[in-house]
Amino acid sequence: MSPPVAPPGWSRWLVPPAALSVHLSIGQAYAWSVFKPPLESALHLDGTESALPFQLAIVMLGLSAAFGGTLVERNGPRWAMTVALVCFSSGFLLAALGAQTEQYWLIVLGYGFVGGIGLGIGYISPVSTLIKWFPDRPGMATGIAIMGFGGGALIASPWSAQMLDSFGADHSGIALAFLVHGLTYAVFMSLGVLLVRVPRARKPVESGPSALAGVQVSARSAVRTPQFWCLWLVLCMNVTAGIGILEKAAPMITDFFADTSAPVSALAAAGFVALLSAANMAGRIGWSSTSDLIGRKNIYRVYLGVGALMYLLIASFGDSSKPLFVLCAFVILSFYGGGFATIPAYLKDLFGTYQVGAIHGRLLTAWSTAGVLGPLIVNWIADRQEEAGKHGSALYGLSFMIMIGLLVVGFVANEFVRPVHPRHHVPASKEAADGRREQPA
C-alpha cells in the first residue's frame, strides 16, 4: 500500500483531521477504568488483575511502535492506519468473546496484546507526516493530532458507562459493549485511512522553513546518544505519574471520599474519568503549542516540577476537598497529555526530521515501561494496604509519594539534555540520496 501523495493545491489542514479519526478511536484505552469494577465483579478479579489488559496494551503500544516505527516511515501513514484499524478492532472482538465465555485470558489477549499492537502503530502513524507538513509549528501540529488520543476517553468513558447501564454489568453486558466498541471504531478509523496524504516532496507544500533544515540524525544513531536516553527517562517518569491516576481514576475518587458525608457515585466517577480525559486532551494541544514559544526543555520543567507539587497537594489535602483533588488531578493529567504531544517536537529539535517517526517509535518503549510501573505501583500498593485493614485515601498515600520521587528523577534527567554531538549527524550526501529515493514518481 503506497503512501497517497497530496495533489497540487491540497491543504495541509486536512491531515490533522485524518490523524484525529485514528487517535480519538485508540484513545479509548484511557477509559479502561470504567470497565474495571464490572470486570472485577463479574469475573471475580482484584484491582491488579483487572488492570492487566490495560497494562499489556500499553506495553504492546511501546513495543509495536519501536519495532514498527521504521515500517511506518517506509510504508507511509495509510498503511499504518490500516494496520491499526484491523488490530484495534479485532482486539475488541476477541475481548467480547472472552467476556461472553468468561475466559479472562481472551480479554487480556484481545484488548491487551492484539489491540495494543493497534495502539502502537496507530499512535505513531501520523507523527512523521504531520511534522513534515508543519515544520514551522511542530508542537502545535503533533498536539492537534495527539490530543485525540487524550480526548478519546472523553467520548468513550460516558459512552461505555451508558452501555454497561443499558446492557448490564455482567459478563454478557460487558461482551456486548466490547462488540459495539470494536465495530464502531472500525468505521470511524476508516475515515482517517481514506483522508490521509503525504507531501509531494520532502518539504511542505505551503511556505515555511525547510522540513530538513538543521541537524539530522538517523534512528540507529539516535539510540546511541545520551540525549535519547535522557528523554526516555523524562517521558517514562512523566507517563508513570500520570497513568497511575488515569488507570484507576474511577475507583480512586470513589475510595478517596468513601468515608465522607458526600461519597462519589459510579456515574460521578465516570464523569471524573471524562474530565481527566478533557485535561489530557487540552494539555496535548495547549502545552505543546506553548512549547513552540518557550522551548521544550522549559515546558518539561513545568510538567515535572509542578506535577510533583500537585501530587504533594493531593497526598496531603486531597481527601478533605473534592475541588482540590479534582483540580490537582486535572493539572497532572494535562501535563501527562502535554508530555506526549511535546515529545515529537523535542525529538525533532534534537535529531531533525530525517527519521523522526522511527526515533519516536523507539522512545515509546518508555511508555511501555510506564504502562507497567504506574498501574502496578498504584494497584499493588492499594491492594496491600487494603489487606492491612486500611481504607479510603490511606490506600494511596505511599504510591503518591513514590510518584513525587519519580517526577524529581525526570526533572533531573531533563536538565542533562544538550544538543547532539556532530559525530552522530547524517552526512548531507546520504540525506540527499535518501531524499531522492523517497520522491514520488
C-alpha positions as CSV (number, residue, x, y, z in Angstrom):
1,M,0.0,0.0,0.0
2,S,1.9,3.0,-1.3
3,P,1.6,6.3,0.6
4,P,-1.1,8.5,-1.0
5,V,0.6,11.7,-2.3
6,A,-1.2,15.0,-2.0
7,P,-2.3,16.5,-5.3
8,P,-1.4,20.1,-6.2
9,G,-3.3,22.5,-4.0
10,W,-4.0,20.0,-1.2
11,S,-4.4,21.8,2.1
12,R,-2.2,20.6,4.9
13,W,-5.0,21.3,7.3
14,L,-6.8,18.2,6.1
15,V,-4.1,16.0,7.6
16,P,-4.8,16.6,11.3
17,P,-8.5,15.5,11.0
18,A,-7.2,12.3,9.4
19,A,-4.9,11.7,12.3
20,L,-7.7,12.7,14.8
21,S,-10.0,10.0,13.5
22,V,-7.5,7.3,14.4
23,H,-6.3,8.9,17.7
24,L,-9.8,9.6,19.0
25,S,-10.6,5.9,18.5
26,I,-7.5,4.3,20.1
27,G,-7.7,6.9,22.9
28,Q,-10.5,4.7,24.3
29,A,-7.7,3.0,26.2
30,Y,-7.8,5.8,28.7
31,A,-11.4,4.8,29.6
32,W,-10.4,1.4,30.7
33,S,-11.0,2.2,34.4
34,V,-14.8,2.3,33.6
35,F,-14.6,-1.4,32.9
36,K,-12.5,-2.3,35.9
37,P,-15.3,-2.5,38.6
38,P,-17.7,-4.5,36.4
39,L,-14.9,-7.0,35.4
40,E,-13.8,-7.4,39.0
41,S,-17.4,-8.2,40.0
42,A,-18.3,-10.4,37.0
43,L,-15.1,-12.4,36.8
44,H,-14.0,-12.2,40.5
45,L,-10.8,-10.2,39.9
46,D,-8.8,-7.9,42.2
47,G,-7.6,-4.5,41.1
48,T,-4.1,-5.7,40.0
49,E,-5.7,-8.4,37.8
50,S,-8.3,-6.1,36.2
51,A,-5.5,-3.7,35.2
52,L,-3.7,-6.4,33.2
53,P,-5.4,-5.8,29.8
54,F,-4.6,-2.1,30.0
55,Q,-1.0,-2.7,31.2
56,L,-0.4,-5.2,28.4
57,A,-2.0,-2.8,25.8
58,I,0.5,-0.1,26.8
59,V,3.4,-2.5,26.8
60,M,2.5,-3.6,23.3
61,L,1.9,0.0,22.3
62,G,5.5,0.9,23.0
63,L,7.0,-2.4,21.6
64,S,5.0,-2.2,18.4
65,A,5.8,1.5,18.0
66,A,9.5,0.7,18.5
67,F,9.7,-2.3,16.1
68,G,7.2,-0.8,13.6
69,G,8.5,2.7,13.5
70,T,10.8,2.0,10.6
71,L,8.0,0.2,8.7
72,V,5.7,3.2,9.2
73,E,8.4,5.5,7.8
74,R,8.9,3.2,4.8
75,N,5.2,2.3,4.0
76,G,3.5,5.6,5.0
77,P,0.6,6.7,7.1
78,R,-2.2,4.9,5.2
79,W,-0.6,1.5,5.6
80,A,-0.1,2.2,9.3
81,M,-3.6,3.4,9.9
82,T,-5.0,0.3,8.2
83,V,-2.9,-2.0,10.4
84,A,-4.1,0.0,13.4
85,L,-7.7,-0.3,12.4
86,V,-7.5,-4.1,11.9
87,C,-5.6,-4.8,15.2
88,F,-7.5,-2.4,17.4
89,S,-11.0,-3.5,16.3
90,S,-10.0,-7.2,16.3
91,G,-8.8,-6.8,19.8
92,F,-12.2,-5.6,21.0
93,L,-13.9,-8.5,19.2
94,L,-11.6,-11.0,20.9
95,A,-12.3,-9.3,24.2
96,A,-16.0,-9.6,23.6
97,L,-15.6,-13.3,23.0
98,G,-13.6,-13.6,26.2
99,A,-16.2,-11.7,28.3
100,Q,-19.1,-13.8,26.9
101,T,-17.4,-17.1,27.6
102,E,-15.9,-15.8,30.9
103,Q,-12.4,-16.5,29.7
104,Y,-10.4,-13.7,31.1
105,W,-7.2,-14.7,29.2
106,L,-9.0,-13.9,26.0
107,I,-9.8,-10.4,27.2
108,V,-6.1,-10.0,28.0
109,L,-5.0,-11.4,24.7
110,G,-7.6,-9.4,22.6
111,Y,-7.6,-6.0,24.3
112,G,-4.1,-6.2,25.6
113,F,-1.9,-7.9,23.0
114,V,-3.8,-7.6,19.7
115,G,-5.4,-4.3,20.5
116,G,-2.1,-3.0,21.9
117,I,-0.4,-3.5,18.6
118,G,-3.1,-1.4,17.0
119,L,-2.5,1.3,19.7
120,G,1.2,1.5,18.9
121,I,1.0,1.5,15.1
122,G,-1.9,3.9,15.2
123,Y,-0.3,6.3,17.6
124,I,2.8,6.9,15.5
125,S,1.1,6.6,12.1
126,P,0.6,10.4,11.6
127,V,3.5,11.9,13.6
128,S,6.3,12.0,11.0
129,T,3.8,13.1,8.3
130,L,2.5,15.9,10.4
131,I,6.0,17.2,11.2
132,K,6.8,17.2,7.5
133,W,3.6,19.2,6.7
134,F,4.1,21.6,9.6
135,P,7.9,22.2,10.1
136,D,7.1,25.7,11.2
137,R,4.9,24.6,14.1
138,P,5.7,21.1,15.1
139,G,4.5,21.3,18.6
140,M,1.1,22.6,17.5
141,A,0.7,20.1,14.7
142,T,1.5,17.0,16.7
143,G,-0.5,18.4,19.6
144,I,-3.6,18.7,17.4
145,A,-3.4,15.0,16.4
146,I,-2.2,13.5,19.6
147,M,-4.8,15.4,21.6
148,G,-7.2,13.0,20.0
149,F,-5.6,10.1,21.9
150,G,-6.0,12.0,25.1
151,G,-9.6,13.0,24.3
152,G,-10.7,9.5,23.2
153,A,-11.9,8.7,26.8
154,L,-13.9,11.9,26.9
155,I,-16.2,10.2,24.4
156,A,-15.6,6.6,25.4
157,S,-16.0,7.0,29.2
158,P,-19.6,8.1,29.3
159,W,-20.4,6.1,26.3
160,S,-19.1,2.9,27.9
161,A,-20.8,3.7,31.2
162,Q,-24.1,4.2,29.4
163,M,-23.7,0.9,27.5
164,L,-22.9,-1.0,30.7
165,D,-26.0,0.6,32.3
166,S,-28.2,-0.4,29.3
167,F,-26.7,-3.9,28.6
168,G,-25.9,-4.8,32.2
169,A,-22.7,-5.0,34.1
170,D,-22.5,-8.8,34.0
171,H,-20.2,-10.7,31.6
172,S,-22.8,-10.7,28.8
173,G,-23.3,-6.9,29.0
174,I,-19.5,-6.3,29.0
175,A,-19.2,-8.6,26.0
176,L,-21.9,-6.6,24.1
177,A,-20.2,-3.3,25.0
178,F,-16.8,-4.6,23.7
179,L,-18.5,-5.8,20.5
180,V,-20.1,-2.4,19.8
181,H,-16.8,-0.6,20.5
182,G,-14.9,-2.8,18.0
183,L,-17.4,-2.3,15.2
184,T,-17.9,1.4,15.7
185,Y,-14.2,2.2,15.9
186,A,-13.5,0.2,12.7
187,V,-15.9,2.5,10.8
188,F,-14.6,5.7,12.4
189,M,-10.9,4.9,11.8
190,S,-11.5,4.1,8.1
191,L,-12.1,7.9,7.7
192,G,-8.5,8.5,8.5
193,V,-7.3,5.8,6.2
194,L,-9.2,7.4,3.3
195,L,-8.3,11.0,4.0
196,V,-4.6,11.0,4.9
197,R,-2.0,12.3,2.4
198,V,1.8,12.9,2.4
199,P,3.6,15.9,0.9
200,R,4.7,15.6,-2.8
201,A,8.2,16.5,-1.8
202,R,10.4,16.4,1.3
203,K,9.3,19.9,2.1
204,P,5.9,21.3,3.0
205,V,3.5,22.4,0.2
206,E,2.9,25.7,1.9
207,S,5.6,28.2,2.7
208,G,7.8,27.8,5.7
209,P,11.2,26.7,6.7
210,S,12.5,23.5,5.2
211,A,11.5,20.4,7.0
212,L,15.1,19.1,6.6
213,A,16.9,22.2,7.7
214,G,19.4,21.8,10.5
215,V,20.7,18.7,12.3
216,Q,19.7,15.3,11.0
217,V,20.3,12.1,12.9
218,S,19.3,8.5,12.0
219,A,17.3,6.3,14.3
220,R,20.2,3.9,14.6
221,S,22.5,6.7,15.8
222,A,19.9,8.4,17.9
223,V,19.6,5.5,20.3
224,R,23.3,5.7,20.9
225,T,23.2,9.2,22.2
226,P,22.7,10.3,25.9
227,Q,20.1,12.7,24.7
228,F,17.8,9.9,23.6
229,W,18.1,8.1,27.0
230,C,17.6,11.3,29.0
231,L,14.4,11.9,27.0
232,W,13.4,8.2,27.5
233,L,13.7,8.7,31.3
234,V,11.8,12.1,31.1
235,L,8.9,10.5,29.2
236,C,8.9,7.4,31.4
237,M,8.7,9.3,34.7
238,N,6.1,11.8,33.4
239,V,3.9,9.0,32.0
240,T,4.2,6.8,35.1
241,A,3.0,9.6,37.3
242,G,0.0,10.4,35.0
243,I,-1.0,6.9,34.2
244,G,-1.0,5.9,37.8
245,I,-4.0,8.1,38.3
246,L,-5.7,7.6,35.0
247,E,-5.8,3.8,35.0
248,K,-7.5,3.7,38.4
249,A,-9.3,7.1,38.2
250,A,-12.9,5.8,38.8
251,P,-12.3,3.6,41.8
252,M,-9.7,6.1,43.2
253,I,-12.0,9.0,43.5
254,T,-14.6,6.7,45.0
255,D,-12.2,5.4,47.6
256,F,-10.9,8.9,48.5
257,F,-14.3,10.2,49.5
258,A,-16.0,6.9,50.6
259,D,-15.8,7.8,54.3
260,T,-17.1,11.4,53.8
261,S,-20.6,12.7,54.0
262,A,-20.7,13.1,50.2
263,P,-19.5,9.8,48.6
264,V,-18.9,9.7,44.9
265,S,-21.4,7.7,42.8
266,A,-20.4,5.4,39.9
267,L,-21.9,7.8,37.5
268,A,-19.9,10.7,39.0
269,A,-16.8,8.6,38.9
270,A,-17.3,8.0,35.2
271,G,-17.7,11.8,34.8
272,F,-14.4,12.3,36.6
273,V,-12.7,9.9,34.1
274,A,-14.2,12.0,31.3
275,L,-13.0,15.2,32.9
276,L,-9.5,13.8,33.2
277,S,-9.7,12.9,29.5
278,A,-10.6,16.5,28.8
279,A,-7.5,17.6,30.8
280,N,-5.4,15.0,28.9
281,M,-6.7,16.4,25.6
282,A,-6.4,20.1,26.5
283,G,-2.9,19.6,27.7
284,R,-1.8,18.0,24.4
285,I,-2.7,21.0,22.3
286,G,-2.3,23.7,24.9
287,W,1.0,22.8,26.5
288,S,2.6,21.5,23.2
289,S,1.7,24.8,21.5
290,T,3.2,26.7,24.4
291,S,6.4,24.7,23.9
292,D,6.7,26.3,20.5
293,L,7.0,29.7,22.3
294,I,9.0,28.9,25.5
295,G,11.0,25.8,24.3
296,R,10.8,22.1,25.0
297,K,13.2,21.9,28.0
298,N,11.3,24.7,29.8
299,I,7.9,23.1,29.3
300,Y,9.1,19.8,30.7
301,R,10.4,21.7,33.7
302,V,6.8,22.7,34.2
303,Y,5.4,19.2,33.6
304,L,7.8,17.5,36.1
305,G,8.3,20.2,38.7
306,V,4.7,21.5,39.1
307,G,3.4,17.9,38.6
308,A,5.4,16.9,41.8
309,L,3.8,19.7,43.6
310,M,0.3,18.7,42.5
311,Y,0.9,15.1,43.8
312,L,2.1,16.5,47.1
313,L,-1.1,18.6,47.5
314,I,-3.3,15.5,46.7
315,A,-1.4,13.3,49.2
316,S,-1.6,16.0,51.9
317,F,-5.1,17.5,51.5
318,G,-6.9,15.7,48.7
319,D,-9.4,13.8,50.9
320,S,-10.5,17.0,52.6
321,S,-11.6,18.8,49.4
322,K,-13.1,17.4,46.3
323,P,-12.4,20.6,44.3
324,L,-8.7,20.4,45.3
325,F,-8.5,16.7,44.4
326,V,-10.2,17.2,41.0
327,L,-8.1,20.3,40.2
328,C,-4.8,18.7,41.1
329,A,-5.7,15.6,39.1
330,F,-6.8,17.8,36.2
331,V,-3.4,19.6,36.2
332,I,-1.4,16.3,36.4
333,L,-3.3,14.8,33.5
334,S,-2.9,18.0,31.4
335,F,0.9,17.6,32.0
336,Y,0.7,13.9,31.2
337,G,-1.0,14.7,27.8
338,G,1.3,17.6,27.1
339,G,4.3,15.4,27.6
340,F,3.1,13.1,24.9
341,A,2.3,15.8,22.4
342,T,5.6,17.7,23.0
343,I,8.0,14.8,22.8
344,P,7.9,14.5,18.9
345,A,8.8,18.2,18.6
346,Y,11.6,17.7,21.3
347,L,12.9,14.9,19.2
348,K,12.7,17.0,16.0
349,D,14.7,19.8,17.7
350,L,17.4,17.4,18.7
351,F,17.5,14.8,15.9
352,G,15.8,16.5,12.9
353,T,13.1,15.1,10.7
354,Y,15.2,12.5,8.8
355,Q,13.9,9.5,10.7
356,V,11.9,11.2,13.5
357,G,9.0,8.7,13.2
358,A,11.3,5.8,13.8
359,I,13.0,7.6,16.7
360,H,9.7,8.4,18.2
361,G,8.6,4.8,18.0
362,R,11.7,3.6,19.8
363,L,11.3,6.3,22.5
364,L,7.7,5.0,23.2
365,T,9.2,1.9,24.9
366,A,9.3,4.4,27.8
367,W,5.5,4.3,27.6
368,S,5.6,0.5,27.7
369,T,7.7,0.6,30.9
370,A,5.5,3.3,32.4
371,G,2.3,1.4,31.5
372,V,3.5,-1.4,33.8
373,L,5.0,0.8,36.5
374,G,2.2,3.3,37.0
375,P,-0.7,0.8,37.4
376,L,1.5,-1.7,39.2
377,I,2.6,0.9,41.8
378,V,-0.9,2.2,42.5
379,N,-2.8,-1.1,42.3
380,W,-0.4,-3.3,44.1
381,I,0.1,-0.8,47.0
382,A,-3.6,-0.2,47.3
383,D,-4.3,-4.0,47.4
384,R,-1.7,-4.5,50.1
385,Q,-2.9,-1.5,52.1
386,E,-6.5,-2.9,51.9
387,E,-5.3,-6.3,53.2
388,A,-3.7,-4.4,56.1
389,G,-7.1,-3.0,57.0
390,K,-6.7,0.5,55.6
391,H,-9.3,2.2,53.5
392,G,-10.1,5.5,51.8
393,S,-7.3,7.8,50.9
394,A,-4.9,5.8,53.0
395,L,-4.8,3.3,50.2
396,Y,-2.8,5.7,48.0
397,G,-0.6,7.8,50.2
398,L,2.6,5.7,49.7
399,S,2.1,5.4,46.0
400,F,1.7,9.1,45.6
401,M,5.0,9.7,47.5
402,I,6.7,7.3,45.0
403,M,5.2,9.3,42.1
404,I,6.7,12.5,43.5
405,G,10.1,10.9,43.6
406,L,9.8,9.7,40.0
407,L,8.9,13.1,38.8
408,V,12.0,14.5,40.5
409,V,14.1,11.9,38.7
410,G,12.6,13.0,35.4
411,F,13.2,16.7,36.2
412,V,16.9,16.0,36.7
413,A,17.2,13.9,33.5
414,N,15.7,16.8,31.6
415,E,18.4,19.1,32.8
416,F,21.0,16.9,31.2
417,V,19.6,17.3,27.7
418,R,22.1,19.0,25.4
419,P,22.5,19.4,21.6
420,V,23.5,16.2,19.8
421,H,27.3,15.8,19.1
422,P,28.1,16.3,15.4
423,R,29.6,12.8,15.1
424,H,26.0,11.5,15.2
425,H,24.8,13.7,12.3
426,V,23.8,12.2,9.0
427,P,26.2,13.2,6.1
428,A,24.5,15.6,3.7
429,S,25.2,13.3,0.8
430,K,23.4,10.3,2.4
431,E,20.5,12.5,3.3
432,A,20.2,13.9,-0.2
433,A,20.3,10.3,-1.7
434,D,17.6,9.1,0.7
435,G,15.5,12.1,-0.2
436,R,15.7,11.3,-3.9
437,R,14.7,7.7,-3.3
438,E,11.6,8.9,-1.4
439,Q,10.4,11.3,-4.1
440,P,7.1,10.1,-5.7
441,A,7.3,9.1,-9.3
